Amino acid sequence: MEMTPFQLANNTPLSLSPNFILPVNKRPNLLNVLPSASIPIIDLNDNNIDDGQGPSPLVSKISQACEEYGLFHIINHGVPKELCQKTLSVVRAQYHTKDHTKQVKVFNFTKRSKSMKA
């Protein structure tokens, strides 16, 4: 099978097998997205969301949102607003950090490492 040559944004040459290239007719067309379309909103404080009988309606809603949209917005999750804001500020700071200074940290919560204090 013949490889298709590409040039990446940083001018690095790359060759891909056609098996990894989505045909044009199957690619997403952002011109067809309706301006009124919004992502699903899932309310975790909805008392009607889980009756305890059969499959959970909450799981069904999340599954449907993932399959149809790829994301969803959760409201009434109980996480304090201040913690959400601090988390977003840390994520933004990490995003703006230069690539060569970013580090991945892995924690094993089942064992205490030497750097973790009791």
Residue frames as qw, qx, qy, qz and C-alpha x, y, z in Angstrom:
[[0.000, 0.890, 0.456, 0.000, 0.00, 0.00, 0.00],
 [0.430, 0.492, -0.011, 0.757, 1.40, 3.38, -0.99],
 [0.356, -0.530, -0.420, 0.645, 2.20, 5.90, 1.73],
 [0.158, 0.879, 0.304, 0.332, 0.85, 9.45, 1.44],
 [0.495, 0.048, -0.255, 0.829, 3.41, 12.20, 2.16],
 [0.220, -0.909, -0.338, -0.103, 2.47, 15.09, 4.45],
 [0.373, 0.366, -0.313, 0.793, 4.26, 18.08, 5.87],
 [0.409, -0.628, -0.580, 0.319, 3.60, 18.89, 9.52],
 [0.050, -0.983, -0.162, -0.073, 3.20, 22.45, 10.79],
 [0.434, -0.785, 0.337, 0.288, 6.84, 22.48, 11.92],
 [0.484, 0.695, -0.451, -0.282, 7.94, 21.44, 8.38],
 [0.385, -0.323, 0.864, -0.017, 8.70, 17.87, 9.45],
 [0.535, 0.175, -0.619, -0.548, 7.97, 15.41, 6.64],
 [0.510, -0.064, 0.755, -0.407, 5.64, 12.54, 7.48],
 [0.405, 0.085, -0.738, -0.533, 4.22, 9.61, 5.55],
 [0.550, -0.010, 0.599, -0.582, 0.94, 7.95, 6.46],
 [0.120, 0.156, 0.945, 0.261, -0.79, 4.86, 5.22],
 [0.334, -0.238, -0.368, -0.834, -4.15, 5.68, 3.59],
 [0.508, -0.401, -0.762, 0.016, -5.71, 3.41, 6.24],
 [0.355, -0.444, -0.470, 0.675, -5.15, 6.23, 8.74],
 [0.037, 0.079, -0.151, -0.985, -6.67, 9.00, 6.62],
 [0.349, 0.490, 0.678, -0.424, -10.41, 9.63, 6.99],
 [0.308, 0.411, 0.623, 0.590, -12.10, 9.96, 3.59],
 [0.015, -0.101, -0.021, -0.995, -13.27, 13.49, 2.80],
 [0.491, -0.365, -0.463, -0.641, -16.94, 12.47, 2.74],
 [0.691, -0.454, -0.553, 0.097, -16.66, 11.09, 6.32],
 [0.374, 0.048, -0.337, 0.863, -14.83, 14.08, 7.82],
 [0.065, -0.691, -0.558, 0.454, -16.78, 16.47, 10.10],
 [0.225, 0.525, 0.339, 0.747, -18.20, 19.50, 8.32],
 [0.215, -0.371, -0.475, 0.769, -18.24, 22.44, 10.72],
 [0.167, -0.041, -0.268, -0.948, -20.30, 24.48, 8.26],
 [0.497, -0.341, -0.676, -0.423, -23.26, 22.23, 9.08],
 [0.323, -0.283, -0.700, 0.571, -23.18, 22.94, 12.84],
 [0.155, -0.795, -0.456, -0.370, -26.23, 24.87, 13.95],
 [0.126, 0.481, -0.341, 0.798, -25.46, 28.04, 15.94],
 [0.620, -0.471, 0.092, -0.621, -28.26, 27.14, 18.36],
 [0.877, -0.059, -0.472, 0.063, -26.77, 23.72, 19.08],
 [0.262, -0.735, 0.479, -0.403, -25.46, 23.38, 22.61],
 [0.344, 0.221, -0.896, 0.175, -23.73, 20.65, 24.52],
 [0.630, -0.477, -0.582, -0.190, -25.82, 18.46, 26.84],
 [0.165, -0.532, 0.464, -0.689, -26.23, 19.68, 30.42],
 [0.664, -0.232, -0.711, 0.021, -26.41, 16.99, 33.10],
 [0.366, -0.639, 0.228, -0.637, -27.80, 18.00, 36.50],
 [0.440, 0.093, -0.850, 0.274, -26.41, 15.80, 39.27],
 [0.163, 0.042, 0.601, -0.782, -28.95, 17.23, 41.72],
 [0.583, -0.019, -0.378, -0.719, -31.91, 16.01, 39.64],
 [0.514, -0.170, 0.717, -0.439, -33.95, 13.73, 41.93],
 [0.847, 0.342, 0.178, -0.366, -35.60, 12.09, 38.92],
 [0.375, 0.676, -0.604, -0.193, -32.29, 11.04, 37.44],
 [0.323, 0.214, -0.919, 0.074, -31.97, 7.68, 39.25],
 [0.729, -0.321, -0.033, -0.604, -34.92, 5.69, 40.54],
 [0.397, -0.420, 0.791, -0.200, -32.81, 2.68, 41.56],
 [0.811, 0.252, 0.491, -0.191, -34.68, 0.45, 39.10],
 [0.804, 0.504, 0.231, 0.214, -32.80, -0.97, 36.14],
 [0.619, 0.240, 0.044, 0.747, -30.07, 0.89, 34.30],
 [0.236, -0.600, -0.264, 0.717, -29.25, 4.28, 35.76],
 [0.372, 0.865, 0.323, 0.098, -30.78, 7.17, 33.79],
 [0.196, -0.902, 0.269, 0.276, -27.72, 9.23, 34.77],
 [0.521, -0.290, 0.687, 0.415, -25.37, 6.71, 33.16],
 [0.519, 0.538, 0.622, 0.233, -27.61, 6.62, 30.09],
 [0.155, 0.977, 0.116, -0.088, -27.56, 10.43, 29.79],
 [0.307, -0.750, 0.476, 0.342, -23.77, 10.55, 30.15],
 [0.585, 0.002, 0.733, 0.348, -23.32, 7.72, 27.66],
 [0.444, 0.740, 0.486, 0.137, -25.62, 9.40, 25.13],
 [0.002, -0.976, 0.095, 0.194, -23.83, 12.75, 25.55],
 [0.438, -0.534, 0.614, 0.382, -20.45, 11.08, 24.99],
 [0.564, 0.231, 0.729, 0.312, -21.63, 9.20, 21.92],
 [0.346, 0.801, 0.460, 0.164, -23.46, 12.11, 20.28],
 [0.043, 0.992, -0.043, 0.106, -21.39, 15.13, 21.35],
 [0.724, 0.296, -0.372, 0.500, -18.13, 13.84, 22.83],
 [0.210, 0.107, -0.480, 0.845, -18.54, 16.08, 25.89],
 [0.351, -0.704, -0.569, -0.239, -21.11, 17.40, 28.36],
 [0.020, -0.503, 0.313, -0.805, -21.56, 20.07, 31.03],
 [0.497, -0.397, -0.746, 0.198, -22.25, 18.94, 34.60],
 [0.190, -0.568, 0.115, -0.793, -24.13, 21.26, 36.95],
 [0.698, -0.526, 0.150, -0.462, -24.92, 20.92, 40.66],
 [0.786, 0.219, -0.551, 0.177, -21.91, 18.65, 41.20],
 [0.710, -0.686, -0.151, 0.047, -21.18, 19.93, 44.70],
 [0.698, 0.030, -0.077, 0.711, -17.58, 21.01, 44.04],
 [0.179, -0.803, -0.225, 0.522, -17.03, 24.44, 45.65],
 [0.466, 0.874, 0.103, 0.088, -16.73, 27.32, 43.16],
 [0.187, -0.883, 0.422, 0.089, -13.38, 28.39, 44.66],
 [0.656, -0.257, 0.678, 0.211, -11.89, 24.93, 44.02],
 [0.674, 0.574, 0.434, 0.167, -13.15, 24.98, 40.42],
 [0.221, 0.970, -0.091, 0.036, -11.56, 28.41, 39.88],
 [0.395, -0.710, 0.567, 0.138, -8.23, 27.32, 41.43],
 [0.746, 0.057, 0.633, 0.199, -8.21, 24.17, 39.29],
 [0.568, 0.763, 0.269, 0.150, -8.84, 26.17, 36.11],
 [0.005, 0.958, -0.284, -0.036, -6.08, 28.65, 36.98],
 [0.560, -0.463, 0.660, 0.192, -3.59, 25.79, 37.47],
 [0.719, 0.360, 0.561, 0.196, -4.65, 24.20, 34.17],
 [0.376, 0.921, 0.069, 0.067, -4.30, 27.54, 32.37],
 [0.241, -0.843, 0.468, 0.116, -0.85, 28.10, 33.89],
 [0.666, -0.176, 0.691, 0.219, 0.26, 24.61, 32.83],
 [0.648, 0.627, 0.416, 0.118, -1.13, 25.18, 29.34],
 [0.254, 0.959, -0.098, 0.083, 0.93, 28.37, 28.94],
 [0.571, -0.623, 0.485, 0.226, 4.12, 26.73, 30.24],
 [0.383, 0.625, -0.593, -0.333, 6.75, 26.05, 27.59],
 [0.942, 0.082, -0.255, -0.203, 6.77, 22.46, 26.38],
 [0.635, 0.345, -0.592, 0.358, 10.32, 21.74, 27.46],
 [0.063, -0.344, 0.604, -0.716, 9.55, 22.68, 31.07],
 [0.785, -0.213, -0.047, -0.580, 6.35, 20.66, 31.42],
 [0.061, 0.275, -0.942, 0.184, 6.62, 17.55, 33.53],
 [0.727, -0.264, -0.462, -0.433, 4.28, 14.65, 34.08],
 [0.181, -0.366, 0.740, -0.535, 3.81, 13.63, 37.69],
 [0.691, -0.164, -0.636, -0.302, 2.41, 10.22, 38.54],
 [0.340, -0.417, 0.583, -0.609, 1.15, 9.41, 41.99],
 [0.528, -0.136, -0.834, -0.081, 0.43, 6.00, 43.47],
 [0.439, -0.516, 0.159, -0.718, -2.16, 6.58, 46.15],
 [0.919, -0.266, -0.258, -0.134, -1.95, 3.02, 47.47],
 [0.796, -0.152, -0.218, 0.544, 1.65, 3.42, 48.65],
 [0.184, -0.965, 0.013, 0.187, 3.25, 6.34, 50.41],
 [0.712, 0.511, -0.145, 0.459, 6.27, 7.58, 48.55],
 [0.598, -0.230, -0.290, 0.711, 9.27, 9.05, 50.35],
 [0.113, 0.218, 0.079, 0.966, 8.27, 12.54, 49.23],
 [0.476, -0.550, -0.387, -0.567, 4.76, 12.22, 50.69],
 [0.015, -0.263, 0.675, -0.689, 4.40, 12.97, 54.38],
 [0.235, -0.361, -0.900, 0.070, 1.99, 11.11, 56.64]]
